[in-house]
Amino acid sequence: MKVGETYYRSIWEDTNAPVRQRGVHIIDQQQLPHRFATATLATLADAADAIASMRVRGAPLIGITAAYGMAFAACVDSSDTALSHAAQVLMATRPTAVNLAWAVQQVSRHLATLPPAFRGEAAWTYAARLADDDVAQNSAIGEHGLPLIAGRDRVVNILTHCNAGWLAAVDWGTALAPIYRAHDAGCRVHVWVDETRPRNQGLLTSWELAQHGVPHTVIVDNAGGQLMRDGHVDLCIVGADRVAANGDVANKIGTYLKALAAKDNGIPFFVAVPDGTFDAAMPDGRAIHIEERHGDEIRKMRGLTATGEVAEIDVLPADRAVANPAFDITPARLVTGFITPRGVVAPGAA
Ligand code: MRU
């Protein structure tokens, strides 16, 4: 998608360097929405750190970053032992989004079929293929989601939570892909953007939508229920970090409450997901590991000062107890359907 007049993916290779010495460029999402900055990753440690610190974030994107992390590792030491160590380092960064483990396993399985001498370049080729495939899948999600929005002769109000846009994937995004398609097709859409405390990923969603000219309004996380009651929401579309075999959905904390409110108000609640987000080995949501993040994400807030600098302030004394679960589980019974690259399916069929 575009930033100003320039087309960007959220991660791209430095094609000026020979494959084995290549880095990848990322958009540093810690700086957004206050500053647009890019950074370069060139080692396994760089990739792991970018994922853990959330300079890259969103389930599909952390998967692709991890795939490139495997490529960095394979170019240094392509032995089975070294690759297994790299896989462990990457998978330890964030536990909830299955796309990360999925991508690492895809690369590992592919490299295991090859002699070590070929693994470095093969890992790059494979990571690039996963990145391109992510774009194709999200584009297809957009096409399949479009009919849910199109065909109404009025503004369609869509509520979304967190950021499941192109910043969270390689391009298009998942939940935002149908919205971008609808906007581009001339449908009148308006997006209610949950702020998504404590990391405020809604501000990334707002930034993205503004770059693309999509009308939207940022709301505090607790506003959605009342907006639904008042008839201001036509449908909800969110992304997911993991979907269990029975259709239970792990997504950003607060998703569950939105799904409950949608159910109570008869509003369709859709979850947009690429293939790598389905975890067939997880029977239901109960065993999904919910990441607990540092309490300082609640105690502190970042923003722009009057002089234009990015600064952090304390909003809670350091000694105050906080709990910071980063994801929740929405039971399948609250999900109207999954928007997948192959079409919209009911939870039981997903
Ligand atoms: O903690 P984050 O910002 O990585 O969480 C992101 C989400 O919860 C997204 O909704 C999810 O990964 C889907 S992104 C297409």
Boltz pocket constraint, residues with backbone or C-beta under 6 A from the ligand:
constraints:
  - pocket:
      binder: B
      contacts: [[A, 56], [A, 57], [A, 58], [A, 59], [A, 60], [A, 97], [A, 161], [A, 162], [A, 163], [A, 164], [A, 165], [A, 168], [A, 169], [A, 173], [A, 174], [A, 175], [A, 201], [A, 238], [A, 239], [A, 240], [A, 241], [A, 251], [A, 252], [A, 272], [A, 326]]
      max_distance: 6.0
